[in-house]
Amino acid sequence: MQSQAPLVYIITYGCKVNYYESEAVASQLDAMDIANEMVSDGAISRLTNARAFVVNSCAVTSMAEKKSRYGVSKIKKYHPTAELVSMGCAFGRKTPEMVALEVADRLQVGQSVNGQVPVLHRREKAFIKVQDGCRNFCTYCIIPYLRNQVSYRPIPEVVAEIKAQAPHVTSIVLCGINLCYYPDFDLLCQAVDECGIPWEISSLEPPMMTEQLIATLRACHYFVPHFHVCLQSGCDAVLRDMNRHYTTQEYATIVTRLRTAFPHAVIGTDLIVGFPTETDAHFATTLSFLQTIKLDKIHIFPYSPRHGTPASKMKPVPNATVTARIDKIHFTLFS
C-alpha cells in the first residue's frame, strides 16, 4: 500500500476475542485497499497521517471500561479531525460516561467477523475465535447482557482459517466468550491438531473439563498443555453466590487429572477477590484452597461492580479490605 494513503489505526482493549475481531476489521480494510495499523493507546500522541480510528472496547471490569474511555478522549485530543468508530462491549453498555464521548458510529458486537473476507493474522501467535456469546449470567458479570447471542463456527471454517495463515503464524490459540457452548469441542480439537501447528486453548470453564476432553487433548500431537481453568473463588459458598456451577472439590479433581495426564502442564486461573458476600472466613478458605492445589499462575482481580448485574446491588466489601486480601495472597503464595 502507498504510504500516503489514508491510514486507519485500530486500538484494542480487553480479551483475545477482541483482538481477533480487531484483526477481522483489519483484514476487511486490507481487502478494500485501505491502509491500516493495529497500535496501542500509548502510541496515540505520536501517530501521523491518521484519518480514522477504530476503538475496540472492553467492559469486563470498571478499569477496562475506564481505559476504553481514556483512549477515545486521547484520540479526540490529539486527532480532533479524525473519524472515530467504536466497537466492543463498553460502547454496547451505553452508560452516561460512554454516551458523553459522542462517538456516533458503532460496529455491532460480532459484526466484524460476519463478512466473507478471510481473517489474516499479523501476530506470530494467532488468536482464532471459534465461539461467541454467553448465557451463564454469573452474578458479577456484565458480558451475558452484551453478548448473549450464542454462536459457534463450523469446524471446516476454523480449519480453513488456520491453514490460510502466512508462514509467520507459528502457533494458535482457540478462543471464545465461553467455550462451554461449543458443541463437539473434542472433534474441534482433533481437527485443529491435524493442521500440524502448535496450538492451545485460551480459557476453559470447569464443567467442560471432562475426562473425555482431557483424553482427547492428551492424544493430540501439537497441543501445548497450557491450561487456564477459571476458578473465581476457592470457597463453595461464594461460588454459589456467584452462580458458578462447580465446587472446589470438582475443581481440585480437574487439576489432579490434568497433572496426571500432562506432568509438565502449566495451569493457571482467574480469581476475584472481594466479591460482596466474601467474608474473612470465606477468604481464608480460598487462600487455604489455593495453597493446596498450587496453581502455576493466578490472575487476581479485585471485584468490580458492573451496574445491571445482581452483585452490583449487594453491599460492597471495603476497598482497604480487598487490597489487604490481595496483598495476603501475594505474600502467602508468591513471596
ROKE-889323 format. One record per residue: residue number from 1; x, y, z of N, C-alpha, C in turn. Coordinates in pm, whole numbers, padded with zeros to 5 digits. Atoms other than C-alpha are relative to their C-alpha. Layout:
N
   nr     n_X     n_Y     n_Z    ca_X    ca_Y    ca_Z     c_X     c_Y     c_Z
  NUM       X       Y       Z       X       Y       Z       X       Y       Z
...
***
This chain:
335
   nr     n_X     n_Y     n_Z    ca_X    ca_Y    ca_Z     c_X     c_Y     c_Z
    1   00083  -00120   00000   00000   00000   00000   00087   00126   00000
    2  -00077  -00124   00006   00114   00355  -00065   00001   00068   00136
    3  -00016  -00061  -00132   00246   00541   00238  -00091   00121   00019
    4   00083  -00119  -00014   00036   00850   00158  -00149  -00033   00008
    5   00141   00039  -00007  -00290   00651   00165  -00057   00033   00137
    6   00064  -00025  -00130  -00541   00742   00435   00023  -00119   00093
    7  -00036   00106  -00091  -00446   00543   00743  -00102  -00012   00112
    8   00092   00030  -00109  -00684   00378   00988   00079  -00070   00110
    9  -00065   00063  -00114  -00549   00297   01332  -00105  -00075   00082
   10   00090   00085  -00077  -00708   00017   01531   00059  -00022   00139
   11  -00045   00012  -00139  -00680   00019   01911  -00093  -00098   00072
   12   00078   00109  -00059  -00791  -00284   02110   00021  -00008   00150
   13  -00003   00025  -00145  -00877  -00331   02475  -00068  -00134   00027
   14   00075   00117  -00044  -00976  -00649   02654   00057  -00134  -00041
   15  -00032   00143   00009  -00976  -01019   02574   00052  -00040  -00138
   16  -00050   00054   00126  -00841  -01241   02298  -00105   00007  -00109
   17   00106  -00012   00099  -01180  -01237   02126   00002   00140  -00061
   18  -00008  -00135   00053  -01150  -00860   02093   00116   00016  -00097
   19  -00114  -00010   00090  -00805  -00894   01940  -00028  -00070  -00132
   20   00039   00068   00124  -00942  -01145   01692  -00091   00089  -00084
   21   00095  -00082   00074  -01227  -00913   01597   00067   00125  -00058
   22  -00076  -00112   00056  -00983  -00625   01552   00077  -00043  -00124
   23  -00071   00049   00118  -00779  -00838   01314  -00097  -00028  -00114
   24   00101   00017   00104  -01101  -00920   01129  -00030   00133  -00068
   25   00020  -00134   00057  -01162  -00545   01083   00119   00038  -00088
   26  -00121  -00032   00078  -00801  -00501   00967   00001  -00075  -00132
   27   00003   00079   00123  -00845  -00781   00714  -00102   00055  -00099
   28   00100  -00060   00089  -01161  -00618   00577   00053   00130  -00061
   29  -00061  -00122   00053  -00975  -00287   00542   00105  -00033  -00105
   30  -00099   00044   00099  -00691  -00467   00363  -00068  -00035  -00132
   31   00071   00042   00121  -00944  -00615   00120  -00052   00119  -00079
   32   00046  -00123   00066  -01066  -00261   00044   00115   00091  -00037
   33  -00122  -00075   00031  -00705  -00144  -00004   00009   00129   00081
   34  -00011  -00113  -00092  -00730   00090   00293   00113  -00029   00099
   35  -00115   00020  -00088  -00403   00125   00480  -00045   00004   00146
   36   00038   00005  -00140  -00436   00034   00847   00112  -00059   00083
   37  -00103   00049  -00092  -00230  -00046   01152  -00062  -00020   00137
   38   00046   00026  -00135  -00302  -00201   01491   00104   00055   00096
   39  -00093  -00066  -00091  -00149   00009   01769  -00056  -00002   00142
   40   00044  -00013  -00139  -00163   00053   02146  -00041   00145   00025
   41   00042  -00137  -00029  -00323   00356   02307   00117   00089   00040
   42  -00117  -00078  -00036   00021   00462   02425   00063   00072  -00117
   43  -00061  -00060   00120   00112   00550   02066  -00084   00113  -00058
   44   00094  -00095   00060  -00183   00784   02005   00062   00137  -00024
   45  -00055  -00135   00013   00006   01108   02065   00111   00009  -00104
   46  -00112   00000   00094   00286   01005   01825  -00042  -00034  -00143
   47   00044   00046   00131   00075   00888   01531  -00012   00116  -00099
   48   00016  -00098   00108   00074   01071   01197  -00089  -00061  -00109
   49   00078   00045   00115  -00140   01051   00884  -00127  -00074   00042
   50   00119   00069  -00050  -00442   00945   01090  -00126   00063  -00055
   51   00128  -00047   00051  -00769   00976   00904  -00116  -00056   00082
   52   00108   00063  -00076  -00971   00739   01123   00057  -00093   00105
   53  -00034   00094  -00106  -00959   00530   01438  -00116  -00096   00023
   54   00097   00098  -00049  -01139   00213   01537   00042  -00037   00141
   55  -00029   00035  -00140  -01157   00163   01914  -00086  -00120   00038
   56   00069   00123  -00041  -01246  -00191   02021   00004  -00006   00152
   57   00006  -00025  -00144  -01362  -00150   02380  -00031  -00124   00082
   58   00022   00111  -00093  -01394  -00374   02685  -00078   00051   00122
   59   00081  -00039  -00115  -01640  -00370   02975   00006  -00101   00114
   60   00002   00109  -00098  -01542  -00675   03180   00025   00050   00142
   61  -00021  -00065  -00130  -01417  -00455   03467  -00015   00150  -00017
   62   00010  -00146   00007  -01458  -00089   03555   00130   00061  -00051
   63  -00128  -00051   00048  -01086  -00039   03489   00012  -00016  -00151
   64  -00005   00022   00145  -01115  -00190   03140  -00085   00103  -00072
   65   00089  -00099   00060  -01407   00040   03064   00062   00140   00008
   66  -00065  -00130  -00017  -01215   00339   03201   00112   00018  -00103
   67  -00107  -00008   00100  -00919   00259   02973  -00056   00026  -00139
   68   00063  -00022   00131  -01152   00244   02674  -00044   00145  -00016
   69   00042  -00141   00005  -01296   00587   02758   00121   00091  -00014
   70  -00121  -00082   00004  -00948   00728   02813   00059   00000  -00141
   71  -00054   00009   00134  -00837   00601   02473  -00074   00090  -00097
   72   00080  -00086   00087  -01125   00779   02298   00029   00147   00027
   73  -00029  -00140  -00036  -01060   01103   02489   00136   00043  -00053
   74  -00135  -00031   00047  -00693   01087   02395   00001   00020  -00152
   75   00009  -00017   00145  -00778   01041   02027  -00059   00136  -00034
   76   00064  -00129   00027  -01008   01344   02036   00093   00117   00029
   77  -00093  -00107  -00034  -00733   01549   02195   00107   00017  -00107
   78  -00114  -00009   00091  -00452   01464   01954  -00041  -00006  -00148
   79   00044   00013   00139  -00656   01395   01637  -00146   00045  -00013
   80   00139  -00048  -00007  -00967   01614   01656  -00077  -00011  -00131
   81   00070   00008   00128  -01046   01587   01284  -00017  -00143  -00051
   82   00007   00140   00045  -01012   01210   01257  -00138  -00058   00026
   83   00125   00073  -00021  -01320   00993   01213   00022  -00105   00108
   84  -00014   00092  -00112  -01382   00775   01517  -00114  -00100  -00002
   85   00099   00108   00001  -01562   00439   01507   00025  -00089   00121
   86  -00014   00084  -00119  -01629   00231   01816  -00058  -00139  -00023
   87   00055   00134  -00001  -01696  -00136   01871   00031  -00061   00136
   88  -00031   00068  -00125  -01688  -00381   02159  -00100   00024   00110
   89   00099   00008  -00108  -01863  -00431   02489  -00024   00131   00074
   90   00019  -00121  -00079  -01803  -00099   02664  -00098   00096  -00067
   91   00092  -00089   00069  -01982   00101   02396  -00139  -00061  -00011
   92   00130   00064   00000  -02259  -00157   02395  -00080   00026   00126
   93   00069  -00025  -00127  -02341  -00065   02756  -00080   00130  -00001
   94   00070  -00128   00009  -02449   00289   02663  -00018   00068   00136
   95   00003  -00071  -00127  -02367   00422   03008   00012   00150  -00028
   96  -00014  -00145   00021  -02379   00801   03055   00143   00040  -00037
   97  -00140  -00035   00027  -01998   00809   03051   00036  -00032  -00146
   98  -00031   00037   00138  -01980   00626   02716  -00077   00088  -00098
   99   00081  -00084   00087  -02264   00826   02561   00059   00141  -00009
  100  -00057  -00136  -00004  -02094   01151   02668   00120   00016  -00092
  101  -00115  -00009   00090  -01798   01066   02446  -00043   00036  -00142
  102   00057  -00041   00129  -02026   01132   02146   00071  -00069  -00117
  103  -00049   00080   00112  -01897   00852   01927  -00123  -00057  -00069
  104   00129   00031   00060  -02184   00821   01684  -00004  -00137  -00066
  105   00001   00125   00074  -02086   00526   01468   00053  -00114   00085
  106  -00045   00114  -00080  -02053   00183   01619  -00018  -00128  -00080
  107   00011   00133   00058  -01973  -00157   01473  -00066  -00089   00104
  108   00069   00086  -00095  -02213  -00401   01635   00093  -00113   00045
  109  -00081   00108  -00052  -02058  -00668   01857  -00015  -00121  -00090
  110   00002   00118   00084  -01961  -00960   01638  -00015   00031  -00148
  111   00023  -00033   00140  -02044  -00775   01314   00128  -00012  -00082
  112  -00126  -00004   00073  -01679  -00752   01223   00048  -00136  -00046
  113  -00045   00133   00041  -01648  -01130   01183  -00106  -00073  -00080
  114   00106   00066   00075  -01965  -01198   00985   00020   00009  -00151
  115  -00022  -00016   00145  -01824  -01099   00644   00069  -00121  -00058
  116  -00063   00111   00070  -01676  -01327   00381   00151   00022  -00019
  117  -00143  -00028   00014  -01330  -01166   00397   00077  -00087   00098
  118  -00077   00084  -00092  -01080  -01418   00540   00084   00085   00094
  119  -00079  -00071  -00100  -00906  -01307   00857   00145  -00043  -00015
  120  -00143   00027   00011  -00531  -01281   00806   00068   00058   00124
  121  -00055  -00040  -00129  -00345  -01267   01135   00141   00055  -00014
  122  -00128  -00067   00007  -00045  -01045   01196   00095  -00041   00113
  123  -00083   00043  -00113   00078  -01196   01521   00057  -00140  -00027
  124  -00055   00134   00012   00309  -01498   01539  -00088  -00102   00073
  125   00098   00084  -00068   00067  -01643   01794  -00138   00058  -00032
  126   00128  -00052   00048  -00273  -01601   01629  -00115  -00046   00089
  127   00121   00032  -00074  -00597  -01586   01826  -00109  -00036  -00101
  128   00104   00045   00091  -00866  -01787   01645  -00132  -00010   00077
  129   00130   00001  -00066  -01220  -01709   01755  -00086  -00112  -00058
  130   00083   00112   00045  -01439  -02020   01740  -00142   00008   00054
  131   00131  -00005  -00066  -01736  -01918   01957  -00027   00141   00048
  132   00039  -00130  -00053  -01930  -01611   02069  -00122  -00019   00090
  133   00118  -00004  -00083  -02182  -01538   02342   00008  -00084   00127
  134   00008   00072  -00127  -02260  -01648   02697  -00135   00028   00064
  135   00127  -00015  -00071  -02581  -01709   02890   00008  -00058   00141
  136  -00017   00054  -00136  -02436  -01823   03221  -00054   00095   00107
  137   00047  -00103  -00092  -02528  -01496   03396   00057  -00020   00142
  138  -00066  -00009  -00130  -02272  -01517   03675  -00039   00135   00060
  139   00062  -00118  -00062  -02395  -01260   03925   00086   00125  -00006
  140  -00091  -00115   00005  -02089  -01034   03886   00028   00046  -00142
  141  -00049  -00019   00137  -02057  -01044   03507  -00101   00072  -00089
  142   00084  -00077   00090  -02196  -00795   03255  -00005  -00059  -00140
  143  -00015   00047   00138  -02092  -00987   02943  -00124  -00070  -00055
  144   00121   00063   00057  -02407  -01207   02907  -00108   00100  -00040
  145   00097  -00102   00037  -02611  -00887   02888   00039   00069  -00130
  146  -00050  -00066   00120  -02396  -00766   02598   00026  -00096  -00115
  147  -00028   00103   00101  -02308  -01088   02416  -00080  -00126   00033
  148   00080   00116  -00038  -02599  -01322   02485  -00047  -00082  -00120
  149   00030   00080   00119  -02639  -01443   02126   00110  -00103  -00019
  150  -00102   00105   00005  -02455  -01775   02140   00012  -00054  -00142
  151  -00026   00056   00133  -02295  -01892   01815   00137  -00067   00000
  152  -00131   00064   00014  -02005  -02102   01701   00030  -00022  -00147
  153  -00043   00017   00138  -01805  -02152   01385   00015  -00147  -00033
  154  -00015   00140   00039  -01819  -02482   01196   00146  -00041  -00006
  155  -00138   00050  -00003  -01509  -02697   01221   00073   00024  -00133
  156  -00072  -00025   00126  -01424  -02678   00846   00042   00145  -00018
  157  -00033  -00143   00011  -01434  -02297   00863   00120   00035   00086
  158  -00113  -00025  -00090  -01195  -02291   01160   00128  -00056  -00060
  159  -00117   00065   00059  -00958  -02536   00992   00050   00078  -00122
  160  -00039  -00076   00119  -00962  -02337   00667   00073   00129   00038
  161  -00066  -00124  -00042  -00871  -02017   00852   00141  -00028   00051
  162  -00132   00035  -00053  -00582  -02187   01032   00096  -00030  -00115
  163  -00087   00040   00111  -00444  -02334   00709   00033   00118  -00092
  164  -00022  -00114   00090  -00472  -01997   00529   00102   00099   00051
  165  -00089  -00100  -00060  -00234  -01817   00761   00138  -00003  -00063
  166  -00134  -00014   00056   00100  -01689   00641   00101  -00077   00085
  167  -00100   00077  -00075   00419  -01869   00746   00041   00063   00132
  168  -00045  -00063  -00124   00482  -01612   01020  -00085  -00042   00120
  169   00082   00049  -00111   00198  -01763   01228   00056  -00135   00044
  170  -00067   00120  -00047   00383  -02019   01436  -00080  -00080   00101
  171   00087   00071  -00093   00111  -02110   01687  -00134   00071   00006
  172   00133  -00059  -00007  -00257  -02051   01751  -00060  -00025   00138
  173   00075   00013  -00124  -00489  -02004   02046  -00148   00002  -00033
  174   00145   00002   00020  -00853  -02110   02027  -00065   00085   00109
  175   00062  -00086  -00099  -01070  -01850   02197  -00148   00018  -00029
  176   00142  -00027   00011  -01433  -01762   02259  -00046   00070   00126
  177   00053  -00062  -00120  -01656  -01581   02505  -00023  -00104   00108
  178   00016   00113  -00093  -01748  -01914   02668   00001  -00127  -00082
  179  -00017   00118   00085  -01617  -02227   02500  -00088  -00117   00043
  180   00094   00103  -00043  -01862  -02438   02704  -00112  -00020  -00103
  181   00113   00003   00093  -02117  -02356   02435   00037  -00059  -00135
  182  -00038   00059   00128  -01917  -02513   02154  -00036  -00148   00000
  183   00034   00143   00004  -02078  -02847   02059   00114  -00081  -00062
  184  -00106   00087   00054  -01840  -03135   01991   00137   00067   00005
  185  -00130  -00068  -00014  -01543  -02941   02124   00114  -00099  -00017
  186  -00102   00103   00020  -01350  -03268   02126   00035  -00015  -00148
  187  -00024   00015   00144  -01393  -03301   01749   00073   00121  -00056
  188  -00071  -00121   00043  -01283  -02940   01701   00148  -00012   00034
  189  -00140   00013  -00042  -00966  -03008   01899   00077  -00099  -00088
  190  -00065   00098   00087  -00886  -03316   01691   00028   00059  -00137
  191  -00018  -00058   00133  -00937  -03125   01367   00108   00108   00001
  192  -00103  -00104  -00011  -00722  -02832   01483   00138  -00065   00010
  193  -00129   00067  -00016  -00444  -03070   01584   00052  -00054  -00133
  194  -00040   00055   00129  -00443  -03223   01237   00056   00106  -00094
  195  -00059  -00108   00081  -00343  -02882   01097   00152   00004   00014
  196  -00145   00011  -00015   00006  -02951   01231   00070   00123   00053
  197  -00057  -00121  -00059   00059  -02618   01408  -00018  -00006   00151
  198   00019  -00002  -00146   00124  -02586   01784  -00119   00087   00038
  199   00122  -00073  -00034  -00197  -02475   01950  -00033  -00019   00147
  200   00046   00009  -00138  -00354  -02408   02288  -00140   00059   00010
  201   00136  -00048  -00023  -00687  -02304   02438   00008   00116   00098
  202  -00015  -00123  -00079  -00740  -01959   02587  -00052  -00014   00142
  203   00061   00003  -00132  -00978  -02015   02877  -00107  -00107   00004
  204   00091   00115  -00011  -01174  -02316   02998  -00083   00011   00126
  205   00088   00006  -00117  -01473  -02340   03229   00008  -00140   00060
  206  -00011   00133  -00063  -01451  -02625   03485  -00099  -00104  -00050
  207   00094   00105   00043  -01772  -02801   03369   00037  -00067  -00132
  208  -00034   00062   00128  -01623  -02865   03024   00124  -00087   00009
  209  -00125   00076  -00014  -01307  -03028   03162  -00031  -00143   00041
  210   00037   00139  -00025  -01435  -03383   03135   00120  -00092  -00022
  211  -00105   00098   00025  -01223  -03696   03136   00016  -00024  -00150
  212  -00005   00022   00144  -01312  -03737   02768   00081   00109  -00069
  213  -00075  -00109   00061  -01180  -03391   02674   00148  -00010   00035
  214  -00140   00013  -00041  -00862  -03444   02875   00069  -00111  -00078
  215  -00057   00111   00078  -00807  -03778   02699   00021   00042  -00145
  216  -00014  -00049   00138  -00866  -03611   02361   00123   00088  -00013
  217  -00115  -00090   00004  -00611  -03340   02436   00131  -00076   00017
  218  -00122   00079  -00024  -00359  -03594   02562   00042  -00076  -00127
  219  -00030   00074   00123  -00384  -03780   02229   00046   00091  -00113
  220  -00041  -00095   00103  -00313  -03464   02029   00151   00014  -00004
  221  -00147  -00008   00017   00038  -03425   01888   00053   00142   00012
  222  -00048  -00138   00005   00057  -03045   01862  -00058   00088   00111
  223   00060  -00077  -00107  -00142  -02937   02166   00105   00041   00103
  224  -00090  -00053  -00101   00053  -02716   02408  -00074   00000   00134
  225   00077   00016  -00125  -00053  -02808   02765   00009   00119   00095
  226   00018  -00119  -00085  -00112  -02458   02897  -00149   00013   00026
  227   00143  -00001  -00033  -00444  -02460   03080  -00033   00121   00086
  228   00054  -00109  -00082  -00635  -02159   03206  -00143  -00041   00036
  229   00129   00052  -00045  -00923  -02306   03407  -00057   00097   00103
  230   00055  -00107  -00084  -01143  -02034   03559  -00046  -00054   00135
  231   00040   00039  -00136  -01190  -02059   03937  -00090   00107   00062
  232   00069  -00118  -00055  -01300  -01711   04064  -00006   00004   00151
  233  -00005   00005  -00146  -01322  -01825   04428   00032  -00142   00044
  234  -00031   00131  -00055  -01188  -02108   04640  -00091  -00036   00116
  235   00097   00025  -00107  -01494  -02108   04866  -00134  -00036  -00065
  236   00124   00047   00063  -01807  -02305   04775  -00117   00096   00022
  237   00110  -00092  -00028  -02041  -02057   04943   00005   00120  -00093
  238  -00014  -00114   00090  -01904  -01771   04736  -00027  -00042  -00144
  239   00028   00050   00134  -01915  -01981   04419  -00150  -00008  -00026
  240   00146   00005   00015  -02286  -02039   04480  -00058   00140  -00018
  241   00048  -00138   00012  -02341  -01666   04528   00036   00061  -00134
  242  -00042  -00048   00132  -02154  -01603   04205  -00077  -00066  -00114
  243   00071   00082   00100  -02379  -01853   04023   00099  -00075  -00089
  244  -00097   00085   00068  -02078  -02064   03930  -00041  -00145   00024
  245   00061   00132  -00007  -02172  -02424   03856   00102  -00112   00019
  246  -00095   00105  -00038  -01899  -02632   04019   00038   00025   00145
  247  -00048  -00013  -00138  -01748  -02693   04362   00152   00000   00000
  248  -00146   00001  -00010  -01392  -02656   04483   00054  -00142  -00010
  249  -00044   00138   00010  -01369  -03034   04513   00004  -00044  -00146
  250   00000   00033   00142  -01466  -03072   04149   00116   00068  -00072
  251  -00112  -00072   00060  -01210  -02809   04055   00133  -00070   00033
  252  -00122   00068  -00042  -00939  -02987   04255   00018  -00131  -00076
  253  -00008   00125   00076  -01023  -03313   04078   00048   00025  -00142
  254  -00045  -00036   00135  -00978  -03143   03741   00149   00026  -00002
  255  -00143  -00030  -00007  -00636  -03013   03842   00081  -00129   00014
  256  -00070   00128  -00017  -00532  -03362   03956   00003  -00078  -00130
  257   00006   00073   00128  -00648  -03517   03628   00093   00062  -00103
  258  -00088  -00067   00096  -00462  -03255   03425   00146  -00030   00029
  259  -00140   00026  -00035  -00139  -03308   03616   00038  -00146  -00022
  260  -00027   00140   00029  -00171  -03684   03576   00018  -00021  -00150
  261  -00008   00015   00146  -00232  -03657   03201   00116   00078  -00061
  262  -00105  -00089   00051   00021  -03375   03149   00094   00038   00115
  263  -00088  -00026  -00116   00302  -03394   03410   00069   00136  -00004
  264  -00069  -00129   00011   00460  -03074   03275  -00095   00114  -00037
  265   00099  -00102   00035   00140  -02878   03228   00018   00126   00083
  266   00008  -00128  -00071   00115  -02511   03321  -00148   00029   00020
  267   00141  -00018  -00032  -00215  -02448   03497  -00019   00134   00070
  268   00026  -00131  -00059  -00347  -02101   03570  -00149   00023   00017
  269   00140  -00028  -00024  -00671  -01936   03670  -00023   00149   00019
  270   00042  -00134  -00040  -00865  -01616   03736  -00058  -00008   00140
  271   00052  -00004  -00137  -00953  -01516   04092  -00057   00139   00027
  272   00062  -00126  -00040  -01195  -01246   04206   00009   00012   00151
  273  -00013  -00024  -00144  -01115  -01103   04548  -00093   00114   00040
  274   00086  -00105  -00049  -01368  -00904   04746  -00140  -00003  -00058
  275   00141   00011   00040  -01694  -01035   04600  -00086   00040   00119
  276   00076  -00057  -00112  -01970  -00871   04810  -00032  -00095   00115
  277   00033   00093  -00109  -02056  -01187   05007   00122  -00071   00058
  278  -00121   00065  -00050  -01693  -01287   05067   00038   00056   00137
  279  -00038  -00039  -00135  -01631  -01274   05442   00147  -00032   00023
  280  -00138   00034  -00035  -01295  -01301   05616   00017  -00153   00003
  281  -00007   00147  -00006  -01372  -01671   05677  -00001  -00060  -00141
  282   00002   00048   00138  -01458  -01724   05310   00136   00023  -00068
  283  -00130  -00028   00060  -01134  -01557   05206   00106  -00096   00053
  284  -00095   00095  -00058  -00937  -01777   05447  -00015  -00137  -00065
  285   00024   00127   00068  -01099  -02081   05285   00060   00001  -00140
  286  -00058  -00014   00135  -01000  -01955   04940   00152  -00009   00005
  287  -00146   00000  -00010  -00641  -01893   05048   00051  -00140   00030
  288  -00040   00138  -00032  -00618  -02241   05200  -00013  -00090  -00122
  289   00020   00081   00121  -00757  -02394   04882   00111   00025  -00101
  290  -00107  -00032   00093  -00503  -02211   04668   00133  -00060   00044
  291  -00122   00061  -00051  -00223  -02332   04893   00002  -00150  -00025
  292   00010   00145   00018  -00349  -02687   04849   00022  -00041  -00145
  293  -00007   00044   00140  -00384  -02701   04470   00123   00053  -00073
  294  -00129  -00048   00051  -00069  -02496   04398  -00001   00022  -00152
  295   00004  -00033   00141  -00153  -02345   04060   00127   00076  -00042
  296  -00122  -00064   00050   00126  -02208   03840  -00018   00150  -00021
  297   00027  -00141   00026  -00039  -01875   03753  -00138   00036   00054
  298   00129  -00049  -00047  -00316  -01673   03915  -00013   00146  -00040
  299   00032  -00138   00034  -00464  -01359   03763  -00101   00049   00103
  300   00083  -00046  -00112  -00605  -01173   04062  -00067   00132  -00036
  301   00077  -00120   00029  -00881  -00917   04013  -00079   00042   00123
  302   00093  -00048  -00102  -01044  -00702   04279  -00140   00002  -00060
  303   00137  -00001   00051  -01421  -00736   04247  -00035   00138  -00054
  304   00037  -00125   00066  -01551  -00473   04007  -00150   00000  -00023
  305   00146  -00002   00019  -01923  -00387   04036  -00037   00047  -00139
  306   00048  -00035   00133  -02093  -00382   03698  -00149   00031   00011
  307   00139  -00043  -00014  -02416  -00183   03702  -00090  -00084  -00090
  308   00092   00084   00075  -02707  -00403   03595   00011  -00147   00034
  309  -00015   00138  -00043  -02578  -00725   03748  -00053  -00016   00143
  310   00050   00021  -00137  -02724  -00882   04066   00099   00039   00108
  311  -00100  -00027  -00103  -02397  -00846   04256   00019   00149   00024
  312  -00020  -00144  -00016  -02388  -00471   04195  -00096   00061   00101
  313   00097  -00047  -00098  -02688  -00435   04429   00035  -00042   00142
  314  -00041   00049  -00131  -02507  -00608   04716   00093   00100   00069
  315  -00088  -00088  -00077  -02319  -00427   04992   00146  -00036  -00030
  316  -00138   00031   00039  -01955  -00398   04882   00091  -00023   00118
  317  -00107   00016  -00097  -01651  -00511   05073   00087   00125  -00006
  318  -00084  -00122   00003  -01440  -00208   05177   00126  -00018  -00083
  319  -00118   00008   00087  -01159  -00129   04935   00125  -00038   00077
  320  -00119   00031  -00080  -00900  -00146   05212   00007  -00149   00032
  321   00005   00143  -00028  -01013  -00498   05296   00039  -00081  -00123
  322  -00032   00069   00125  -00993  -00607   04932   00149   00007  -00027
  323  -00143  -00018   00024  -00644  -00463   04897   00082  -00086   00094
  324  -00072   00081  -00099  -00530  -00636   05218  -00006  -00148  -00037
  325   00014   00142   00038  -00664  -00969   05094   00088  -00033  -00119
  326  -00086   00023   00116  -00487  -00936   04759   00147  -00005   00042
  327  -00139  -00001  -00050  -00162  -00847   04937   00032  -00130   00072
  328  -00024   00125  -00074  -00202  -01152   05159   00018  -00118  -00094
  329  -00018   00107   00099  -00240  -01379   04857   00140   00006  -00058
  330  -00134  -00014   00058   00076  -01239   04701   00107  -00041   00100
  331  -00100   00031  -00101   00269  -01268   05028   00004  -00150   00029
  332   00009   00141  -00039   00145  -01620   05104   00043  -00094  -00111
  333  -00023   00094   00109   00172  -01776   04762   00124   00029  -00086
  334  -00104  -00035   00097   00441  -01586   04575   00125   00063   00060
  335  -00120  -00062  -00059   00690  -01442   04825   00105  -00105   00036
***
